Amino acid sequence: MRIDTVIFDMDGLLIDSEPLWEEAGSELLARYGCKLTHEQYASTTGLRTREWLEHWFHFFELEMSTIAKAEQRILDLVMEKVKKNGREMPGVQYIVSYFRKKGFKIGVATSSPMMLADLVLSQLNLTNVVEAVTSAEALAFGKPHPQVYINCAEALGASPQATLCFEDSVNGMVSAKAAKMKCVVVPGRHQQQLAQWGLADMKISSLQNFNDLLLSQLHH
């Protein structure tokens, strides 16, 4: 089936927010006297905030009853950091313009709360370009479960088999593939060589590198 729809992940793909999430998470855990290595943080990218907290609270044996307050604190910190220091990832305007010119339906499927998605799309001047935004915030399961991608395709009136996703995390890639969609991964600099990327249909180093030749390969 010919691809006519594109869905983008948000954090780490459209906006360089992963370092900001990492900062916020580290600041939050420091309040409990805990410290994460970068490798530990990277192992849980793509999870929703609540799942991220549950994972590390369990790991550090912290009091689970304080998670709701901790979740709000992290979100407040991230919103503040994105407003001040949120940087667009290389190639975002190029890739969005590329698919707009081809008449593709364009969506965003994120693990982050809708409040943050609205802020990011506004900062990137994409609010009027993206036709559907879905968040895993209130779903029973977040990425790597496929529901957030399935919901976005439905909102766009698109067939999963005619949909291409762009992801930067392993959890996101698994989510897109489980939704029966094509997936191009754009890993962070330090994750380029992960064996798990073999599940993706294609791996590129930057959104700027996507072109007609690569799209034609994905049609097959």
HELIX and SHEET records of a PDB file:
HELIX    1   1 GLU A   18  ALA A   30  1                                  13    
HELIX    2   2 HIS A   38  ALA A   42  1                                   5    
HELIX    3   3 THR A   49  PHE A   59  1                                  11    
HELIX    4   4 MET A   64  THR A   66  5                                   3    
HELIX    5   5 ILE A   67  ASN A   85  1                                  19    
HELIX    6   6 VAL A   92  LYS A  101  1                                  10    
HELIX    7   7 MET A  114  GLN A  123  1                                  10    
HELIX    8   8 GLN A  147  LEU A  156  1                                  10    
HELIX    9   9 PRO A  160  ALA A  162  5                                   3    
HELIX   10  10 VAL A  170  ALA A  178  1                                   9    
HELIX   11  11 ARG A  189  GLN A  191  5                                   3    
HELIX   12  12 ALA A  195  LEU A  199  5                                   5    
HELIX   13  13 LEU A  207  ASN A  209  5                                   3    
HELIX   14  14 ASP A  212  LEU A  218  1                                   7    
SHEET    1   A 6 ALA A 132  SER A 135  0                                        
SHEET    2   A 6 LYS A 105  THR A 110  1                                        
SHEET    3   A 6 THR A   5  PHE A   8  1                                        
SHEET    4   A 6 THR A 163  GLU A 167  1                                        
SHEET    5   A 6 LYS A 182  VAL A 185  1                                        
SHEET    6   A 6 MET A 202  LYS A 203  1                                        
END                                                                             
